[in-house]
């Protein structure tokens, strides 16, 4: 049998493989971000007995490209009274954390190739951290600084209210989201996403959604609140705050907010798939195909909810976070602990 070597045995191959994985993951993510906007407009359009985008390309398939070109060439306006440096940095501070969290999400098993008579193994993951989930929670917390900074730097009452709402919402729901997945760590005994997937790889019945249905429901709902998706889109709330924290933005800065929203949706869908639905394991032998199928299904669910549910009132939002989801997450931890100890 040919010996399988790690890429760490060849620094040149290691660097080349890392660059290739980063480029592929970034390219696929940006492609999904671009066409998620088209899919959402089509899905919501058909659910509301409309056609959605139809004019740019066949059934509007070129609409994301047209929108990108339009925003790229539009005039970039910075309000006179805005704090210019934070105003410019805020959109990047929102997008970058959402992109770098994807680095620890595993999208397949090990890929092998032969080079100079030696067989090397390449893990289909940019990097595997033994505290991968802790890293994701830390990076997710950084994104809120960009939203709050955008609201403050715009020097607009609507933007400021949106930023303050976003900060309050993040504090309320990130706590419940973190506690919801503590039960998963108790069962898997690891914070590595690759290790969590390995625990669920035996069959579909070993997925944690069957062992932790309450944690799954809590994480899906709090994840939607974390990324400000309807019905939890209070920081934007067009009917009340014009466009919330991005009211004063235009051109590509405005586009960065939308890119960050859909990138965050991809991250949350990938985390739900990894933590509860077996990650890349599935019916096909191609791990990335299995994972993408689950991610697209969850994103479709998010779009379906947006087309169906009305926005909740702000007091209802806070009530759910502190008086419903947080106690349920703590209750789930206690029950899981009792089951782990006794059985």
N, C-alpha and C positions, 0 to 999 in steps of 0.2 A: 504493500500500500504506500502511495506517495505521501510524504510528510507534509502536513499543512503548516505553513509558516505565517506568522503575524507580520503585518506591514511594518511594525516597529523594527524588524530585522533589516529593513532597507529604508533609510531616511528619505532617499529620492522618491521611491514609490509611495511612501507615506505622505509626503507633501503633495505629490501629484494626485493621489486618491482623495485627499482632503479638499483640494481645490475643485476637483471634479464633482464631489458630493455637494459642496457649497453652491457651485454654479447650477447644478441640476435642481437642488431644493429651492434655491432662490428663483430660478426661472419658472419652475412649476407653480410655486406659490404666487408669483406675480401674474402668471397666466390665469390661474384660478380667480385671483382678485379681480382681474379685468373682466372676465366673463361671468363672474358671480353677479355683477351689476346687471348684465343683460338677462341672465336667467331669472333674477328676482323680478325684474320689470315684466318679463314674459309670464312668469308664474302668477304674480299678483294681477296682471292684466286679464289672464284667462279666468282666474277665480272671480273677477269682477265683471265678467262678460265683455272684456275688451280684447284687443289683439296685442297690445304692447308695441315695442319698436318693430316697424315693418319696412321703413323706407331705405335705410342704409344697408345695402347688401341683402341677400336672400333672408327673409324673415328678420331683418335687422341684425344679422350676425356681425356686421362691421361697425355697429353702433359704439361699442367700447373704444375702438380705435378712433372714430370720429370725435367722441367726447374727449379723449385724451389729447388729440391734436388741438381741439377748440380751447381746452383749458390751458394748454402749453403756450398758445399764442395770445391769450387774453391779457389785457393790461393788469399788472400787479399793483394794486392800490394799498397803500399803508396809511391808515388814518393819521391826521396831523397830531392829534393828542395821544396817540398810542405810544407805549414804551417800545421803541423799535427793535432793540436786540432781542428781548424775550418774545416779542411778537413774531419775529422771524424764526426763532429757535423752537417755539412750541410745537408746530406741526411735526418737526423731525423727532422731537422727544416723545411723541405719541407713536409714530410709526416704527422707530428703531427697536424698542422693547418687544413689540409684537412680532418682529421678524427674527430676532435673535433667540426667542423662546423655541422656535421651530427646530433649532439645532440639536436639542436633546430628545426630540420625538423620533422613535425608531419606526422606519417605514418598511422594514423587511428583515429577513434573517441574514445569513452570511453569504456573500457572493465570492466565488473562487475564480481565479484566473492563473494561467501559467506564464511565467516570465523567466527566460534563460534556464529552462529546465526545472524550475522550482514552482511549486503551487502556493499561492498566497491567498489568504482569507481577508475579505473586505467587509466589515459590518455595515449594513445599510442603515447608517445613522451618522450624522455629522460628528457627534461625540456622545459617549455614554458616561454620564456622571453618576456616581453612586448616590448622589443627593439630587437627582434630576428634577424630581417634583418640587423640592424646596427651591431650586433655582428658578423654576417656572413661576412659582408663587411670588418670588422676590422680583422678577422682571415684570410680572403683571402689575405689581404695586407701583412700579416706576412710571407706567403709562399715565397714571392719574395726574402726575406732576405736570405733564404737557397740557392736559385739558385745563387744569386749574390755572396754569400760567397763561394759556391762551385767553381764558376768561378775564383774568386780571389785566393783562398787557393791552387788551383791546380798548380799555377805558370806555366801555359801554355797559350800561346797566343790564341789558339783556345778556351780554356775554358773561358778565360777572355772576349773574344769577345762575347761568348754566354751569359755570365752573364750580360754584359753591355746591350746587345740587350734585354734580358728578363726584365731588369729594365725599359728601355725606353718603351717597349711594355706595361708593366703593368701600367705605368703612363698614357700612351695614351688611353688605353682602359678601365681601371677601372673607370675613370671619366665618360666616355660615358655610361658604364654599370650602374653606380650608378644613373646617371640622367635619364636613360631610365625607371627605375622602380619608380622614384619619382611620376610619374603619377598614379601608382598603389596605392601608399600611399595616394594620394589625393582622390582617389575614395573610398578606404576602411577605411580611417581615423585611421589606426593602423599600427604599425611596427611588431606586433605579427603575425607570420606565421599561427598560429592556427586561429587567427581572420580573416586573409585574406582568408583562406580556407572556413571559416564559411560564408563569404560574397558571395561565389560562389557555395554554396551547394544546392541552390534551384533547379536548372536544368542545363543542359549542355549549355543553352543559357545565363546563368548568369556568365559563365566563362569570365575572363578578356581578353582572346584572341580576343573576338568579339568586346569589347569596346576599346581595346588598341592594334590593329594589328601592328601599327608602333613600339610601345614599345616592343612587342613580337619579331619582326624581329631584332630590334636593340640588344635586350638582348641575343638572340640566337647567333648572329654573334660575339658580343663583348665577350660573354662567351667562345666561341671557341678560341678567341684570348687570353683571360685570362689564359686558361689552355694549351696554346701553341699547339693546335691541327691544323693539316693541314686544310687550306692552310696558317695558321699563325704560323707555327713551325720554325720561324726564329732563336730562341735561340739554337736549335739543328742543323738544316740545314745540314744534313749529306754530301751533295754535296759540301759544302763550309767549314764547321767547323768540319769535322770528326764526332763528336757526340756532339759538343757544350760544355755546362757547365759540362757534365758528361764524357768527353773524357778520363780523367785519372782515372776513377773509375772502380772497378772490384768487383767480388764476390757479397755479400749481399748488400753492399753499392750501387752498380749499380742497384740491384733489387729494392732498396727502391725508386729510382727515378721513375721507371716504376710503382711501386705500388702507388706512389703519383699522377702520371699522371692519372691513371684510377680511383683513389679515387676522384680526382678533377672532373673527368668527371661525376661520379655518383652524386656528390654534385651539379654541374651545372644542370644536367638533373632533379634532384629532385627539385631544385629551380624553373626551368622553369615550371615543373608540378604543383608546389604549387602556384606560382604567377599567372600563366596564364591558367592552364588547370584544375582547381578545386581540386588539391591535391588528397586526398584519395577518394573523391566522384566519383562515377561512376556507371557502369551498375551492378556490383556485390555487395552483402551486406558486403563483406570483404574489408575494407579500404586498408590494406597493399597490397592486390592483385591488386586493382585498381591503386595504386601509382606505384607499381613495373611495371605494364604493360605500364604505361606512361613513366617511367624512361627508360625501355628497348627500347621503340620505339624511344626516343630521342637519346639514345646511338647508336642505329642502324643508325639513320640519320647522326650522327657524323662520323661513320665508312664509310658510303656511300660517304660522302663528301671527306674523305681521299682517297678513291679509285677513285674519279672522278676528283677532282680539283688539278691543279698544285700549287706549292708554289708561293706566290706573291713576288714581289721584295720588298726590305726593304723600299725604298722611297714610294712605293704604300701603304705599311702597315701604315706608318706615315701619309700619305695624307688622307687615309680613316678614321683613328682615329680622327684627328684634324679638317679636313675640310669637312667631310661628316657626320660621326656619331655624333660628338659633337653638331654641329648646328641642326641636325635633332632631337636629344634628347631635346635640349632647345626649339625648335619649338613645339614639342609634349607637353611639360610642359605648355607652354603658351596657346595652344589650349585647353588642358584639363582644365586649370584654368578658361578660359572663359566659357566653357561648364558647369563646376560645379557651377559657380556663377550665370549664366543666367538660367540654367535649373534644 
